[in-house]
């Protein structure tokens, strides 16, 4: 009986090893189109998962190369069939901007029959990175898309859950709020709370509450976090590290102005600039803003227009995939950030982390126990 159990365990371990090697084998990706979207896809693969995905080539006409690509250009679309045979891709990503009459459908169908996955570039980039390639979207697609039209039930459920959780959290955290208020008062002169005008749901103005983390300014100030580092107080630095300065926004949730999870509300003073420079910026207003959000746990603070644009890609992803499950995932990441400071942000983005000492010890213990059972 023991021998049979040991053999069964050994077989399971061998099967798991085979499946693991197969799952971790680098997927060969062939990209159609030398476009800005193709460049973003290649950069995402190189930056996030070069072990699991490998770009084997780009298929593009010489006249259709729209942007420099950090991958070999294999030739025109007319040679797609022979290029597929040479490169043997596991996945073909279509990143062409204009596809009318240009795609060799017969070759793509043949590849699909042979087991090659054929995927749209925008969807592939979205799945790979957890954000949306806004430059590759069209206004008509976004306006007509059901994904960006949230039902009354979706909005009411998210806000109802936020109200219930916020009420419980406020009562439970009252002692902590009182301690933080006392520390702020003792640390520097000025009010305990900082009240800031932000743009909220459907473009309405919101009076956002935060614990004050800076000394009062003598004149006009910048909205970028990096420009105000010299004004941050000792207590403020600690509050920001663990995001405790955001706790008064539970009151904003009870007022109906925020949800627990959603795109962060931006300052009114930045609204005109962001609306002019960031594509589809107004779509952020179709849902209530939040205390925390997908962009916050994936990227953190923004200190430039480029970083705000990057956060917009995450915000659109959240709006498109908004659900109770995604909200729960974001809240779990937020708890990790609160407990570990900003160090948790890399883990939330899916970046590799070294094994900790206790995890290595656990793995060694599991290996020893398995060996003893097999010797049995």
C-alpha positions in Angstrom: 0.0 0.0 0.0 2.8 2.4 1.0 4.8 1.4 -2.2 1.7 2.1 -4.4 1.2 5.5 -2.7 4.9 6.3 -3.2 4.8 5.3 -6.9 1.6 7.4 -7.4 3.3 10.4 -5.7 6.4 9.9 -7.9 4.2 9.8 -11.1 2.4 13.0 -10.0 5.7 14.8 -9.4 7.0 13.7 -12.9 3.7 14.8 -14.5 3.9 18.1 -12.7 7.5 18.6 -13.9 6.5 17.9 -17.5 3.5 20.3 -17.3 5.6 23.0 -15.6 8.3 22.8 -18.4 5.7 23.0 -21.0 4.0 25.9 -19.3 7.2 27.8 -18.9 8.5 27.2 -22.5 9.0 30.5 -24.2 6.1 31.2 -26.6 7.2 32.2 -30.1 5.3 35.4 -31.2 5.2 36.6 -34.8 3.9 40.2 -35.2 2.1 41.5 -38.3 2.7 45.2 -38.8 5.5 47.6 -38.0 3.3 50.1 -36.2 3.4 52.0 -32.9 1.2 49.3 -31.4 3.7 46.7 -32.5 6.5 48.6 -30.8 4.4 48.8 -27.6 3.8 45.0 -27.7 7.5 44.3 -28.2 8.5 46.7 -25.4 5.9 45.0 -23.1 7.2 41.6 -23.9 10.9 42.6 -23.4 10.1 44.5 -20.2 7.6 42.2 -18.5 8.0 38.6 -19.6 10.9 37.9 -21.9 11.2 34.3 -20.5 7.6 33.3 -21.4 7.3 35.2 -24.7 9.8 35.7 -27.5 9.3 37.8 -30.6 10.6 35.8 -33.5 9.9 38.4 -36.2 7.8 41.2 -37.7 5.9 40.9 -41.0 5.6 44.3 -42.8 5.9 45.8 -46.2 8.8 48.2 -46.6 6.4 51.0 -47.3 4.3 50.1 -44.3 6.9 50.5 -41.6 5.5 53.3 -39.5 7.9 53.3 -36.6 11.4 51.8 -35.8 10.9 48.3 -34.4 13.4 46.5 -32.1 12.9 43.1 -33.8 13.8 41.6 -37.2 11.6 42.6 -40.2 11.0 39.4 -42.1 9.4 40.7 -45.3 6.1 41.7 -46.9 2.6 40.3 -46.1 2.7 38.4 -49.4 5.3 36.1 -47.9 3.3 35.4 -44.7 2.8 31.7 -45.5 6.5 31.0 -46.0 7.5 33.3 -43.0 5.1 31.2 -40.8 6.8 28.0 -42.0 10.3 29.4 -41.3 9.6 31.0 -37.9 7.2 28.4 -36.6 5.3 30.8 -34.2 3.0 29.7 -31.5 1.0 33.0 -31.7 0.5 35.6 -34.4 -0.3 39.1 -33.2 -2.1 41.4 -35.7 -0.9 45.0 -35.0 -1.8 46.6 -38.3 -3.5 50.0 -38.0 -5.4 49.7 -41.4 -6.5 46.2 -42.2 -9.0 46.7 -45.0 -8.0 44.3 -47.8 -4.4 44.0 -46.4 -4.6 40.8 -44.3 -3.8 37.5 -46.0 -6.7 35.7 -44.5 -6.0 32.3 -46.2 -2.6 32.0 -44.6 -3.9 33.1 -41.2 -6.7 30.5 -41.4 -4.2 27.8 -42.4 -2.1 28.8 -39.4 -5.1 28.7 -37.1 -6.0 25.2 -38.3 -2.5 24.0 -37.5 -2.9 25.2 -33.9 -1.3 28.7 -34.1 -3.2 31.3 -32.0 -4.1 34.4 -34.0 -4.9 37.4 -31.8 -5.7 41.1 -32.2 -2.8 43.3 -31.1 -4.8 45.6 -28.9 -6.3 42.6 -27.0 -2.9 40.9 -26.7 -1.3 44.0 -25.3 -4.2 44.5 -22.9 -4.0 40.9 -21.6 -0.2 41.0 -21.3 0.1 44.3 -19.4 -3.2 45.0 -17.7 -3.6 48.3 -19.5 -5.1 49.5 -22.8 -3.2 50.8 -25.8 -5.1 54.0 -26.1 -3.2 55.2 -29.2 -4.5 52.2 -31.2 -8.2 52.8 -30.3 -10.7 54.7 -32.4 -13.2 57.2 -31.0 -16.1 55.3 -32.7 -15.0 52.0 -31.1 -14.9 53.5 -27.6 -18.2 55.5 -27.9 -20.1 52.5 -29.2 -18.4 49.8 -27.1 -20.6 48.2 -24.4 -17.5 47.7 -22.3 -17.3 51.4 -21.5 -21.1 51.8 -20.9 -21.7 50.8 -17.3 -25.2 49.8 -16.3 -27.1 51.4 -13.3 -26.8 48.0 -11.5 -23.0 47.9 -11.9 -22.6 51.4 -10.6 -25.1 51.0 -7.7 -23.6 47.7 -6.6 -20.1 49.1 -6.5 -21.2 52.2 -4.6 -23.4 50.2 -2.2 -20.6 47.9 -1.3 -18.3 50.9 -0.8 -20.8 52.6 1.5 -21.1 49.6 3.7 -17.4 48.9 4.0 -16.5 52.6 4.6 -19.0 52.9 7.4 -17.6 49.9 9.2 -14.0 51.0 8.5 -14.6 54.5 9.9 -16.0 53.2 13.2 -13.2 50.6 13.5 -10.4 53.1 12.7 -11.6 56.0 14.9 -8.7 55.5 17.4 -6.1 55.5 14.6 -7.6 58.6 13.1 -7.4 60.4 16.4 -3.8 59.4 16.9 -2.8 60.5 13.4 -4.6 63.9 13.9 -2.7 64.4 17.2 0.7 63.6 15.5 0.0 66.1 12.7 -0.9 68.8 15.2 2.3 68.2 17.2 4.6 67.9 14.1 3.8 71.2 12.3 1.5 74.2 12.4 -1.6 74.1 10.2 -4.9 72.3 9.9 -5.2 68.5 10.4 -7.1 68.0 7.1 -6.2 69.1 3.6 -9.2 69.9 1.4 -8.6 69.8 -2.4 -10.9 70.4 -5.3 -11.0 67.4 -7.6 -13.0 66.3 -10.7 -15.4 63.4 -9.8 -18.2 61.3 -11.2 -19.6 62.8 -14.5 -17.3 65.8 -14.2 -18.8 67.1 -10.9 -16.5 68.9 -8.5 -15.5 67.0 -5.3 -14.0 68.5 -2.1 -11.5 65.7 -1.4 -10.4 65.2 2.2 -6.8 64.1 3.2 -4.7 64.3 6.2 -2.2 67.1 5.7 1.2 65.9 4.9 2.9 69.2 3.8 3.8 72.5 5.3 1.7 75.3 4.0 3.1 77.0 0.9 3.8 80.7 0.6 2.7 81.0 -3.0 1.5 79.0 -6.1 2.6 75.4 -6.1 2.9 72.6 -8.6 0.5 69.6 -8.6 3.3 67.1 -9.2 4.3 65.1 -6.2 8.1 65.3 -7.0 7.9 69.1 -7.0 6.7 69.3 -3.4 9.1 66.9 -1.7 10.8 69.7 0.3 7.4 70.6 1.9 6.6 67.1 3.2 6.6 66.9 7.0 8.2 64.1 9.1 4.8 62.7 10.0 3.6 63.3 6.4 6.4 61.2 5.0 5.3 58.3 7.2 1.6 58.8 6.3 2.3 58.8 2.6 4.5 55.8 2.7 1.7 53.7 4.2 -1.1 55.7 2.4 -2.7 56.6 5.7 -3.2 60.2 4.5 -6.1 58.9 2.3 -8.2 57.6 5.2 -10.4 60.7 5.6 -11.7 60.0 2.1 -13.9 57.4 3.7 -16.1 60.4 4.5 -16.1 61.3 0.8 -17.4 57.7 0.2 -20.2 58.2 2.7 -21.1 61.5 1.0 -21.5 59.6 -2.3 -18.6 61.3 -4.0 -16.1 58.3 -4.1 -16.0 54.6 -4.2 -13.4 52.5 -2.4 -12.0 51.5 -5.9 -12.0 53.6 -9.0 -9.8 56.0 -11.0 -8.2 58.6 -8.7 -9.9 62.0 -9.0 -7.5 64.6 -10.5 -7.1 68.2 -9.3 -9.4 70.7 -11.0 -6.3 72.8 -11.9 -5.0 69.9 -14.1 -8.3 69.1 -15.9 -7.8 71.3 -18.9 -4.3 70.1 -19.5 -5.2 66.4 -19.2 -8.3 66.8 -21.3 -6.2 68.4 -24.1 -3.1 66.1 -24.0 -4.4 62.6 -22.8 -6.5 60.7 -25.4 -10.0 59.8 -24.2 -9.4 61.4 -20.8 -13.1 62.2 -20.3 -14.0 58.5 -20.2 -12.6 58.4 -16.6 -15.7 60.2 -15.5 -18.2 57.4 -16.5 -17.5 55.7 -13.1 -17.1 57.1 -9.6 -13.5 57.9 -8.7 -11.9 55.8 -5.9 -9.7 56.0 -2.8 -7.5 53.4 -4.5 -7.5 52.0 -8.1 -5.9 49.8 -10.7 -3.5 52.5 -11.7 -2.4 53.2 -8.1 -1.5 49.6 -7.3 0.1 49.0 -10.7 2.1 52.2 -11.1 1.9 54.5 -8.1 2.3 58.3 -8.1 2.7 60.2 -11.4 5.2 63.1 -11.8 4.8 64.0 -15.4 2.3 64.1 -18.2 3.8 61.0 -19.7 3.2 59.1 -16.4 -0.3 60.4 -16.2 -0.9 59.1 -19.7 0.4 55.7 -18.6 -1.9 55.7 -15.7 -4.8 56.5 -18.1 -4.1 53.2 -19.9 -4.6 51.4 -16.5 -7.8 53.5 -15.7 -9.4 52.5 -19.0 -8.5 48.9 -18.3 -10.3 49.1 -15.0 -13.4 50.8 -16.5 -13.6 48.2 -19.2 -13.2 45.2 -16.8 -14.9 46.7 -13.7 -16.3 43.9 -11.5 -16.5 43.0 -7.8 -13.7 40.4 -8.4 -11.3 43.1 -9.8 -12.2 45.5 -7.0 -11.4 42.8 -4.4 -8.0 42.1 -6.2 -7.2 45.9 -6.1 -8.1 46.1 -2.4 -5.9 43.1 -1.6 -3.0 44.8 -3.5 -3.7 48.0 -1.6 -3.5 46.3 1.8 -0.1 44.9 0.7 1.1 48.4 -0.1 -0.2 49.8 3.2 1.6 47.1 5.1 4.9 47.2 3.2 5.0 50.8 2.0 5.8 51.4 -1.7 7.8 48.1 -1.9 4.6 46.2 -2.7 4.0 48.1 -6.0 6.5 46.0 -8.0 4.7 42.8 -6.8 1.4 44.2 -7.9 2.7 44.8 -11.4 3.8 41.2 -11.6 7.5 41.9 -11.6 9.7 39.0 -10.5 10.8 38.9 -6.8 13.6 36.9 -5.3 12.5 34.0 -3.0 12.5 35.0 0.6 14.4 32.9 3.2 11.2 31.4 4.6 9.9 30.4 1.2 13.2 28.7 0.4 13.0 26.9 3.7 9.5 25.7 3.0 10.5 24.4 -0.4 13.5 22.5 1.1 11.2 21.0 3.8 8.6 19.9 1.1 11.4 18.2 -0.9 12.7 16.3 2.1 9.2 15.1 3.1 8.5 13.9 -0.5 11.8 12.0 -0.6 11.1 10.3 2.7 7.6 9.2 1.5 9.1 7.8 -1.7 11.8 5.8 0.2 8.9 4.8 2.4 
